[in-house]
C-alpha cells in the first residue's frame, strides 16, 4: 500500500501526538504511526507517570495543559470520587511521590484518543497502529518516503510526505535514512562538559526499565511462577551497586549513599523517607467512595528494575536485551512476592497482584520498555551542560537564554546507571529553553525530531527527555512544519532568517499560546 500526505509522524509518543495535533489544527494532513495499539509513549504504553516541574500548572505547553485538564475531567466524569476530591482543581488520582499528577496509563491513552477524535473523523489525521518503520528513502538532502511494517498482518505501507517527523523512541529514522546522528556518550574532550566521560563511548547508554502495575490484596496468593533467570539475578551485583538488584537496597542518586527501602512504610533512618509503594502510585484508594476501589495501584518503575547489562543501540542482539529486561522485572516481582523481608520478620508479599487491565497487556507488564535515551541528531545547535547545568554555569546566572527559543522545560540532569558500568549522574539544572537549532539536522532539510532524538548530549538528554519537554518539542515541530508548508520555507531558513524566525515565534506565542521564556526569578531558580 502507498499513501501521500503533507506530514508523516513516525512514532505516537507524546512528541508525535503533539506534532500531529498541532499540524492538523493548523490545516495540514497528517499520517501518524505507532508500533503499539496505544498512543502516548512513555505516559501510556511504557506506563510511566509524568515527571514534571514545580511550575507545570502555569507554564505547561498549551496542548500538554489540555491533556492534563482532560485527564482530570475523565476521572470526574467516570469515577466515584469523593466530593472533595472531585472538586479539587488539582485532582491527583494516585497521589504519588514522583509527581503532583499520577494517573493510570489507560486513562491517558483514552484521553489522547479523545483529543485526536475530531481530526481523525475529518480525515485530517490518519492513525496507523501497530506499524513500525523498516525502511526510509532519501533523495539528496530530503527524505522522500518511509516504509512501515504492519505488525498484525505482515503487510507493508509506504508513505511519502513533504515533511517527516521522527518521533520514535530510539530515533529509528535517523539510522534508516542515514541522517547524521550520535549514539551513547560524547566525550569531555569534545563537549567540555563537566560530567561527560573523558572520551566518547557509543555503548554508554542509560538503563531501560520494563515497568508493571500492581495492587495489593492481603491474604491472597498471586505469586507468579519463578522466572528461569531468578537465581542469576539474585546473585548478580554490579560493581557500583550495593548488592543484588533483587533487594530493597539502592543508592541515593545525588549522593550515591546506600539506602534501604521498605515497601509500605518509610524508613528515614536509612535515607528512605517514604514508602516505595507510594513513589509511582497511580490510584489512591482514599480518593474514591467507600468500597469503590479495593486497593491502591502502583507502577513499579524503581531502580531495582533498571536494566543496564546490554545497550539497545549498537548491540549485536537488542532483542536479547529486551527479553532480559523483562526477565529482570519479573524476577523482582517474584522476589517481592516470596523473598522480600517484611518488618514483622517474615518474607514475601504474595498478595501483590499484577494488573494487566491497567497496562493493557495480557501479562501486566507495560506494552513497551521505558526508553530513556535515543539516537540524537547531529544538529545545527547542540545543548550542552554548559547551557543548563548549575555547576557548569556562572554562579547564579540561570540557564542560557536562546534567541531561537521554541518552548520551555525544567528537570534535573537525571541519568540512570548505564550500560558502560557508570552509576547515576544526577545534578542540578536550571529551568531551560528549547532552542530551535537543536531541532534542525545539520544536513537533511525535511526531517525533524520530536522525541529524545533532538540535538542534546548524553548529559543534557537527562533533563530534556521528560514528558512535558517531549510534548513541547512535538508542539514546536508541528508548528514549524506548518509554518514552512504555508510559506514555502525550509526549517533551516526559518531559523537563520531573523524575520522568518520572528514570524514563526509569533505563531507559537500568539497563535498557540506557547511560552518562550521563563521569568528571571524562575530561570535562575535552584533546588
N, C-alpha and C positions, 0 to 999 in steps of 0.2 A: 504494500500500500504506500501511497505518497500523499503528502499534504503540503500546502504552501500557506504561509502566514506572515504577518508583519513581525511578530516577536515569538521566538521559541524559548521557553524557560524550561531547562532540564534540571529537575530536582524540585520536589514540592515541600521543602522545609520552610521555615519562617521567612527566609530571604526570598525564596522562589515565590511563595504565596504573595508576599508584599510587592514584588516586582510585577507579577501578573495582574494583581488587583489595580495597582497604580496605572499601568499601561492601559488596561481596559477602561478604567474610569476616564482616562484622557483621550479615549477614542480609537484605540488600536486593537487589532485582532491578535489573540494570544493562544498559543498551544502550550499547555503546562503538563509536564510528565513527571511521574513519581514511581519509584520502584516498589513501594508497598501499596496497601489499599487505604492508607490514611495520609492526609496532608498534615503538615505541621512539624515534621522532622524531630528535632531534639525535644520539643514540647509534647509530642504525641507518640510517634512510632518509636522513639528512643526512651520515652517515659521519664523525662527529666523535668520536674517542676522548675519554674523560671528563676534564674539568678538575676536579681535586679538591684538597682542602686537606690539610695535613700530618697531621691527626688523624683521617682518614677511617676508618682501621681500627677505631678505638674509638668514634667519635662519628657514624657514619653512621646515617641513619634506618633503622628496622628492615627495611623492605621493600627499601631500597637495599642494605643489608648482605647480605640474602638474594640479591639479584640478583648481586652481586659474587661471593659464595660459589658460586652455581650456575654462573656463567661459568667460574670456575677448575675446578670439578668437571667441566664439559663437556670442557675441554681434557684433564684427566686421564683421562677415560673414553674419549675418541675419538682422541686424537693420540699419535703416537710420541715422547713427551717423553723427554729424558734422565732417568735415575732421580733425580738430584739436583734437577732442575728440578721434576719431579712431586712430590717430597717437600717442596718449599719451600711453607710455608703462605701466603707472599706471592707466589705464582706470578704472573709478569708476562709474558704471551705475547709482547709486542712489545718490551719494554724501551725504550720511547720516552722522550724527554726531558720531554714535556709533563705526564706523569702517571706514577705508580708502577704503573699498571694499564692498559696499552694492549692492545686486542684487536680482533678482526675484527667489523665490524658485523653480519655474517650470524650469527655465534655469539650475539651479544646478542639478535638477533631470535628465534633458536631457543629461547633460554633464557626469554625473555618468554612465548613460546608455551607452554613447559612450566609456567610459573607460573600461567598462566590456564587450563590444560587441565582441571583438575578442576571449575572453576567454569563453564566452557563446557559440560562434559559434564552437569552438574547442571541446566543451564538458568539458573543464577543470573546469568551474564554472556552476553550475546549480542553478537558482534562483527560489524560490517558493514564490510568492507574496501572500498576504492575508493569511498567515499561522502564527498561534501563538502557543507557546508551552503549552501543557496541562499536560504532564507527563514526568518524567525523571527516568531512571532505572540505579541504581548503583549496582556494584558488588565489594564489598570491598572498596578500595580507588580509584575506577575508575568509570566514567560514561560510561555505555555500549550503551545506546540509548536514544533518545528523541522522544516523540510522539507530533505531531503538528496537530492542527485543521485547516482544510481548511474553512475559514470563508465564502467562496462563496458557497460551495457545502455541507458543514457539514461533509465531509469525513475526515478521519484521515490518517496521514502519519507518519510512524516510521522510523527514520534514525539512523543507527548505524555508529560510526566513531571512528577512533583511537584517535583523539583529538576533543574536543568540546569547542567552544568559546562562552561564554555568552556575547553577545553584546546587550542585551535587555535594554530598558530604565529604568527598575526597578529591574534589577538583578533577573529575573524570575527563572532562572535555579538554583540559589542558594537555593531558597525555595523549588522548586520541587524535587531537588536531595539531599536535606539535607546537603548541603555544609555549613560549619560554616560561619556565617556572622553577621554583625552588622546592626541595623536599627536605624535611628534617631541620637541623640547627645550622644557622650560619655561624661562622667563626668570629671571635672577637677581633681577629686580625683583619677582618673585612668590615665589620659594622662598628667596632669600637664600643659595643655595648658592655656595660659592667658585668652583667650576669650571663653573657654568652660563653660557650666553651671556647678554649683558645683557638681551635681551628674548626672548620665546618665538619659536620658529621651527618650525612643524609639519613642514617639509621637511628638518629636521636629523635624519637617521636613520642609524644605524650601517650600514656596508657589509655586504652579504651576500657569501657565498662558495659557489661551486659546486665541491665537493670531488671528488676522484677518487683511485683507488688504483692504485699502480704496483709492479711488481717490476723487476728489472734483470738482463738476460741479455746479457753482453758477447759481442761477435762476431755478434750477430743484429741484424736491422734491423726495428724495429717502428714506424717513423716514420709518423705519421698524415698524412693529406692536409693541405696548408697551408690553414688557415681563410681564408675570404674577407676577413675583417677583420684578418688578421695584420699587414699593413702599417700599418693605422691604430693598432693597439695598440702597435706597435713605436715609432711616432713620438709618441704621446700622452704627456704628462707633466703631472701635477697640480702646481700651484704649491708645495704643501707636501711634494712627493716628490722624491727625488734622481734624477730622470730617468724613463725608461720603466719600467713595471712588468715588462716583459719583460727582466729583468736579475736579477742576484743582489744588487743594491743595495736596501736599505730603510733604516729608521731604528730605533734603539733606542726602544721605546715610552715608556720613562720619561724619558729624557734628550733624545730626538729627535736624537741624534747619528747621522750616517750610518754605516752598516756595510756590509761586503761579504761575502756568504756563499760557501762552496764546497759542492758537492753531497755529496761523500763524505768530506770531511775537515774538521777545524776550521780556523778562520782567526783565531786570537786576536789577532793584530796589528791586525785590522780589526773588533774587538768582536764576533766571531762564534765563540764558544768551543766549539761543537760542530758536527758536520756537519748540514746542513739535512736530509739524508736521515733522520737519526735522530730528528728532532723529534717526528713523529707516526707512528713505525714501529709497526705492529700485528702483524707476525710477525718475530721474530728467529730467523734460521736456526740460530744457535748453541744455541737451546733444544731442538732436535729431534735425533733419532738421525741418525747419518751417512747422507747420501743421501736422507733423508726429505723434505727441503724444499730446493729448488734455489736459492732466493733469498729474501732479506728481502722484506717487503712494507711499503710505507709509504703513508700517506694524505697527499695534498697539500692541506693547509689552511694555507697560508703567506700572508704579506702580499701576495705577487705576484698572488694571485687575488681579493683583496678588490675587490668591485665597488662603487664609490661615485659613479658618474656620475648615477644617477637613483634617487629613492626609490621603494619599492614602494607606500607608503601616500600617497595624495594625488596620485599621478602620473596623468596622462591616459592612459598606456599601460603599465600594470605588466607586461603580457606581453612588451613590447619590452625592458623592463629585465631580465626573467628570461632572455630569449634572449641579450641582450648579456653577461650574466654567464656563461652557458655558453660563449659565443664567447671571452671573456677567458681562461677556464680552458683551453680547447682551444688557444688561441694560445700560452699559456705552456708547455703541454706540447710543442707543436711547436717552440718556441724551445729548450726543454731538449734536444730530440732533434737539433736541427740547428745552432743558433747559440750555444748556451751555451759560454762559454770554459772550457777544461779546464786544469788545472795543467801539463800537458805541452805547452801551446802550441796544441793543436788546438781544434776546436769541435764541440760536439754529443755527445749520448749516445744514439745510435739504438737501443741495447739496452733503453732504458726501454720497458716494455710495460704498457698498460692492463690492469686485471684486472676485467672485468665480473662474474666469478663472486663476487668479494669484495663488490661493491656491489649485486649482484642486478639489474643492468640490462644492456641489450644493448650499450651503448657504454662502460661502465666509469666514467662519471660517476655521482655519487650520485643516488638517486631524487628527491631534493628539494634545494633550496639550503639552506645553513646560514643560518638567520634569527637575528639577534642582538637584534632589537628589534621590539616588537609595539605595537599599541594597548594602552593601560593604563587600567584602570577609574579613574573618579573615586571614591575610596574614603573610607570613614569616617576612615581614618588613612593618610597618605602618608609613606613612609620617605624622609627627606631625607639629603643628605650630612652634615648636622649630627648625625645619629644614628649614623653608622657610619664616616665618614671621619676618618683620623688628624689631618690638618691642621685639620679643622673642629671637632674635639673638644678640650676642655681637656687639656693635656699629660698623657699617661699615664692618662687616665680610663677608657680602654676604650670599648666601644660602649655605646649606650643600653640600659638594662635595661627591657624591656617586661613589664608585669604580665600582658598577654594573649598571651604567647609561645605559639606552637604548633610550634616547631621551630627548628633551628639551621642556620647556613651560614657559609661563610668563603671569600672570594676578594677579590683586589684590585678596585678600581673600574677596570675594563678596558674602555674604549670604543675601538673601532677607528675609523679615519678615516670621516668622514661625508659624506653627500650634500650637505651645506652647505659643503663645502670646508674642513672642520676636520680637523686631523691627530689623532693619538692623544691621548686623555686617559687616562692610566694612573697612578693614585695609590693610595697605601696605604689599606687599610681594615682595621678591627679585625674579629675574629670576631664575628658578629652573631646576633641572634634574628630570627625571622619573626613579626611581630605579627599577631594575628587581625584587627585593624582594617584591615590592608592587603588583606584577602581579601573584604571586605564592601562592595559598591557603596553609594553614598550614597542610592539610591532603591529599586532593584529588590530584591525580597525573596528570590527563589528561584533566582537565577543567581549562580554563584561562579566565580572564575578559577582555573585550575590550570596556568599556563604562565608566560610572560614578561609576562602581562597584569595583574599584581597592582598594587596601589597603591604603586608605586615611581615615581621620576622618571627622566628620561632619564639622569641621572647615576647614581643608585643601581641602576638596571637593570643597570649594568655589573658589579655584584657579586652580584645576585640572579638572574642568568639562567643559571647553570651547572648541569650535570647533577644533582649531589646536592641542590641547593636546589630545583630543579624537582620532583624526586621528593618532597622533604619537603613542599612546598606541596600537591602532589596527595594525599599521605597525610593531611595535616591536613584538606583539603577532604572527602575520602571519609569521614573520621571525623565531620566536622561535619554533613554531610547525614544520616548515620546517626543521630547524636545528636538532631538536630532531628526526624527522622521518628519516632524512638522516643518522644520526649517532647512532640510537638506544639508545638514552638517554632520561631521564626524564627532565622536566624543572628544577626540584629541583637539579638534578645532575649538570646541566649546571651552575646554579648559584653558587653552593658550591664547584665546582672544578675550581681552577684558570686557568688551561689550557683550559678547555672547555669554560669557560666564555670569555677568551681572543679570542678564535676562533669565538664564537658567536658574540661578539662585532666587530670583524673584518668583519664578514658578513654584519653587519649593516653599519659600517663606509665605508669599501672599496667596498663591493658588492652592497650596496643600496644607499650609499651617505648620510646616517643619521649622523647628528652631535650629538656627545655625551657630549660635554662640552661647556659651554659659555666661551668666553674670560673674563678674570677677570674684565675688565672695564665694562662689561655688567652684570656679575654675582653679582657685588656689587652695581649696579645702583639702585637709589631711585627716586621716583617721585618728 
